Amino acid sequence: MDSKIIKQYGDDICCYRLRTARQKKRMQYKDFDKQLIQLHKEAHQLWEQQRNLGWEPLVPPVQKGWMRLFVLRQDVAKSKHADFFEGILKKINTYQYDWRKDFKQKKRKRGRKIYVVKQQLILRPDERHFAKLNFTEAEKQFFIPVWEMNQQRKMVRRYVFKEPWRFVLKVKPHIIDKIRIRDVEIETRLAEIHDYLEKNDFYNRQRKILHGYVQYRCWHEVEKHTELYAYKNKSLTQILDAIKNERLKGNS
């Protein structure tokens, strides 16, 4: 409290907890930050509810492109160790989806565009992921540690399967026979929260409160929002005049 007020009204004025203008402004910011935290908690709870609604069958099923995955080679599948390698494959299998059955993509080579088959490898887990897969001692004997550089340019030890020739790629239709159950009220509320935070640009403030940092926008996002709010708080006559001036500049 201001010392001038204490001198004027005495020490008893401190019992009333009167706030200065600066303290009132600070309390407004704190209340607003608490609202952003509550919106984050509400959105997270709604997202969890939406995720746990379950699935319902899709009648009739539809095909959405193609799926490619690894399967046991024919001779390995007929051997007595088929179940053993099938258990390993379930943990390190990878999946790719594409609208083309041949899984080819465009690539420029010597100035010409050619089609090449997409590369697909077996999972190469790092140490932490490898421990979570819960391999048995017998299964661990088929993996060797290899040091590789990750995307952050740091050396990471990965575990590579020693006998990849036991698995071959197989392409099959990607059939969708079930869809998530939807709740209109949950989706509507989530959309309201997103629109409120997005249109008022409160996501950065919320991120700073929760995580302690601000993720700055890319230039194309700033340009998008600039175009969106270029005519905000303007009358229809002003908007039409601005559009007319832009067209005249473009024609000239």
C-alpha positions as CSV (number, residue, x, y, z in Angstrom):
1,M,0.0,0.0,0.0
2,D,1.1,3.6,-0.7
3,S,2.9,5.2,2.2
4,K,1.1,8.5,1.6
5,I,-2.3,6.8,2.3
6,I,-0.9,5.3,5.5
7,K,0.3,8.7,6.7
8,Q,-3.1,10.2,5.8
9,Y,-5.4,7.6,7.4
10,G,-3.1,5.9,9.9
11,D,-2.0,2.3,10.3
12,D,-5.6,1.1,10.7
13,I,-6.1,1.5,7.0
14,C,-3.9,-1.6,6.4
15,C,-6.6,-3.8,7.8
16,Y,-8.9,-3.1,4.8
17,R,-6.4,-4.6,2.3
18,L,-6.9,-1.8,-0.2
19,R,-5.1,-2.4,-3.5
20,T,-3.3,0.2,-5.6
21,A,-4.0,0.6,-9.3
22,R,-0.9,-1.5,-10.1
23,Q,-2.0,-4.3,-7.8
24,K,-5.5,-4.3,-9.4
25,K,-4.0,-4.5,-12.8
26,R,-1.8,-7.4,-11.7
27,M,-4.8,-9.3,-10.3
28,Q,-6.6,-8.8,-13.6
29,Y,-3.7,-10.5,-15.4
30,K,-3.6,-13.3,-12.9
31,D,-7.4,-13.9,-13.3
32,F,-7.0,-14.0,-17.0
33,D,-4.1,-16.5,-16.8
34,K,-6.2,-18.7,-14.5
35,Q,-9.0,-18.6,-17.2
36,L,-6.5,-19.8,-19.8
37,I,-5.4,-22.6,-17.6
38,Q,-9.0,-23.7,-17.0
39,L,-9.6,-23.7,-20.7
40,H,-6.6,-25.9,-21.2
41,K,-7.8,-28.4,-18.6
42,E,-11.3,-28.4,-20.0
43,A,-10.1,-29.0,-23.5
44,H,-7.8,-31.8,-22.3
45,Q,-10.7,-33.5,-20.4
46,L,-13.0,-33.2,-23.5
47,W,-10.4,-34.6,-25.7
48,E,-10.0,-37.6,-23.4
49,Q,-13.7,-38.1,-23.3
50,Q,-13.9,-38.0,-27.1
51,R,-11.0,-40.4,-27.4
52,N,-12.6,-43.0,-25.0
53,L,-16.0,-43.0,-26.7
54,G,-14.9,-46.2,-28.6
55,W,-15.5,-47.4,-32.1
56,E,-18.6,-48.4,-34.1
57,P,-18.7,-50.7,-37.2
58,L,-18.7,-49.1,-40.6
59,V,-21.3,-50.6,-42.9
60,P,-20.4,-51.2,-45.6
61,P,-16.6,-51.2,-45.2
62,V,-14.6,-49.0,-47.6
63,Q,-11.2,-49.2,-49.0
64,K,-8.9,-46.2,-48.5
65,G,-5.8,-46.8,-50.6
66,W,-3.3,-49.5,-49.9
67,M,-1.2,-50.7,-46.9
68,R,2.3,-52.1,-47.0
69,L,3.8,-54.1,-44.1
70,F,6.3,-56.8,-43.4
71,V,5.4,-60.5,-43.2
72,L,7.4,-63.7,-42.7
73,R,9.1,-65.1,-45.7
74,Q,7.4,-68.2,-47.0
75,D,10.1,-70.6,-46.0
76,V,10.4,-69.0,-42.5
77,A,6.7,-69.2,-42.0
78,K,6.8,-73.0,-42.7
79,S,9.7,-73.6,-40.3
80,K,9.5,-74.7,-36.7
81,H,10.6,-71.2,-35.5
82,A,7.8,-69.4,-37.2
83,D,6.1,-68.4,-33.9
84,F,9.3,-67.1,-32.5
85,F,10.1,-64.8,-35.4
86,E,6.4,-63.8,-35.7
87,G,6.6,-62.5,-32.1
88,I,9.7,-60.4,-33.0
89,L,8.0,-59.1,-36.1
90,K,4.9,-57.9,-34.2
91,K,7.2,-55.6,-32.1
92,I,9.3,-54.1,-34.9
93,N,6.9,-54.1,-37.9
94,T,6.3,-50.9,-39.7
95,Y,3.3,-49.8,-41.9
96,Q,3.0,-47.5,-44.8
97,Y,-0.2,-46.2,-46.5
98,D,-0.5,-44.9,-50.0
99,W,-3.2,-44.4,-52.7
100,R,-0.9,-46.1,-55.3
101,K,-0.6,-49.9,-55.1
102,D,3.0,-49.8,-56.3
103,F,4.0,-47.3,-53.6
104,K,6.0,-45.1,-56.0
105,Q,6.6,-41.4,-55.6
106,K,8.0,-38.7,-57.9
107,K,11.7,-37.9,-57.7
108,R,13.8,-35.6,-59.8
109,K,16.9,-37.2,-61.3
110,R,19.2,-35.2,-63.7
111,G,16.4,-32.7,-64.5
112,R,13.8,-35.4,-65.2
113,K,11.0,-36.6,-63.0
114,I,10.9,-40.3,-62.4
115,Y,8.9,-42.7,-60.2
116,V,10.8,-44.6,-57.5
117,V,9.5,-47.0,-54.9
118,K,9.3,-45.7,-51.4
119,Q,11.8,-47.0,-48.9
120,Q,10.5,-49.0,-45.9
121,L,12.7,-50.4,-43.2
122,I,12.1,-52.5,-40.1
123,L,11.9,-50.5,-36.8
124,R,15.3,-49.6,-35.4
125,P,14.4,-48.7,-31.8
126,D,16.7,-46.7,-29.5
127,E,17.7,-47.8,-26.0
128,R,14.6,-46.5,-24.3
129,H,12.2,-47.8,-26.9
130,F,14.0,-51.1,-27.0
131,A,13.5,-51.6,-23.2
132,K,9.8,-50.9,-23.5
133,L,9.3,-53.6,-26.1
134,N,10.1,-56.3,-23.5
135,F,12.1,-58.7,-25.6
136,T,13.1,-62.0,-24.1
137,E,16.7,-63.0,-23.7
138,A,16.5,-65.3,-26.7
139,E,15.0,-62.5,-28.9
140,K,17.6,-60.0,-27.8
141,Q,20.3,-62.2,-29.3
142,F,19.0,-61.3,-32.8
143,F,19.7,-57.5,-32.3
144,I,23.0,-55.7,-32.6
145,P,23.7,-52.1,-31.2
146,V,24.6,-49.5,-33.9
147,W,25.4,-45.9,-33.3
148,E,23.6,-43.5,-35.6
149,M,23.0,-39.7,-35.8
150,N,19.4,-38.6,-35.2
151,Q,17.6,-35.5,-36.5
152,Q,19.1,-33.4,-33.7
153,R,22.6,-34.4,-34.9
154,K,23.2,-36.4,-31.8
155,M,24.7,-39.9,-31.7
156,V,22.1,-42.4,-30.5
157,R,22.5,-46.1,-30.0
158,R,19.9,-48.1,-31.9
159,Y,19.2,-51.9,-32.0
160,V,19.1,-53.4,-35.5
161,F,17.7,-56.8,-36.4
162,K,20.5,-59.0,-37.6
163,E,18.5,-61.2,-40.1
164,P,16.2,-58.9,-42.0
165,W,16.0,-61.4,-44.9
166,R,13.4,-63.3,-42.9
167,F,10.8,-60.7,-43.6
168,V,9.4,-59.5,-46.9
169,L,7.1,-56.7,-47.8
170,K,3.4,-57.3,-48.6
171,V,0.9,-55.0,-50.1
172,K,-2.8,-55.4,-49.3
173,P,-5.9,-53.2,-49.5
174,H,-6.4,-50.8,-46.6
175,I,-10.0,-51.6,-45.5
176,I,-11.7,-49.3,-43.0
177,D,-14.4,-51.3,-41.2
178,K,-14.9,-49.2,-38.1
179,I,-15.0,-45.5,-37.2
180,R,-14.8,-43.5,-34.0
181,I,-18.0,-42.7,-32.2
182,R,-18.6,-38.9,-32.4
183,D,-20.2,-36.6,-29.8
184,V,-21.6,-33.4,-31.3
185,E,-21.6,-31.5,-28.0
186,I,-17.9,-32.3,-27.3
187,E,-16.8,-31.4,-30.8
188,T,-18.8,-28.1,-30.6
189,R,-17.2,-27.1,-27.3
190,L,-13.7,-28.0,-28.5
191,A,-14.3,-25.9,-31.6
192,E,-15.5,-23.0,-29.5
193,I,-12.3,-23.1,-27.3
194,H,-10.1,-23.4,-30.3
195,D,-11.7,-20.5,-32.1
196,Y,-11.5,-18.3,-29.0
197,L,-7.8,-19.0,-28.4
198,E,-6.9,-18.8,-32.2
199,K,-8.8,-15.6,-33.1
200,N,-7.6,-13.7,-30.1
201,D,-4.1,-15.1,-30.4
202,F,-4.1,-16.5,-26.8
203,Y,-2.3,-19.7,-27.6
204,N,1.2,-18.2,-27.1
205,R,0.2,-16.8,-23.7
206,Q,-1.3,-20.1,-22.7
207,R,1.8,-21.9,-23.8
208,K,4.0,-19.6,-21.8
209,I,2.0,-20.1,-18.7
210,L,1.9,-23.9,-19.0
211,H,5.4,-24.6,-20.4
212,G,7.4,-21.5,-19.8
213,Y,8.2,-20.6,-23.4
214,V,6.5,-19.0,-26.5
215,Q,6.5,-20.7,-29.9
216,Y,6.8,-17.9,-32.4
217,R,4.8,-18.1,-35.6
218,C,6.2,-18.7,-39.0
219,W,6.0,-16.0,-41.6
220,H,3.3,-17.7,-43.5
221,E,1.1,-18.0,-40.4
222,V,1.6,-14.3,-39.6
223,E,0.6,-13.5,-43.2
224,K,-2.5,-15.6,-42.9
225,H,-3.7,-13.8,-39.8
226,T,-2.9,-10.4,-41.3
227,E,-5.1,-11.2,-44.3
228,L,-7.8,-12.5,-42.0
229,Y,-8.1,-9.4,-39.9
230,A,-7.2,-6.8,-42.5
231,Y,-10.9,-5.6,-42.6
232,K,-11.7,-6.0,-38.9
233,N,-13.7,-3.1,-37.3
234,K,-14.3,-1.5,-40.7
235,S,-17.6,-0.6,-42.3
236,L,-18.9,-2.2,-45.5
237,T,-18.2,1.0,-47.5
238,Q,-14.5,1.0,-46.3
239,I,-14.1,-2.6,-47.2
240,L,-15.5,-2.1,-50.7
241,D,-13.3,1.0,-51.2
242,A,-10.2,-1.0,-50.1
243,I,-11.0,-3.8,-52.5
244,K,-11.5,-1.4,-55.3
245,N,-8.2,0.3,-54.7
246,E,-6.4,-3.0,-54.6
247,R,-7.9,-4.0,-58.0
248,L,-6.9,-0.6,-59.5
249,K,-3.3,-1.1,-58.3
250,G,-3.2,-4.6,-59.7
251,N,-4.5,-3.5,-63.1
252,S,-2.0,-0.6,-63.3
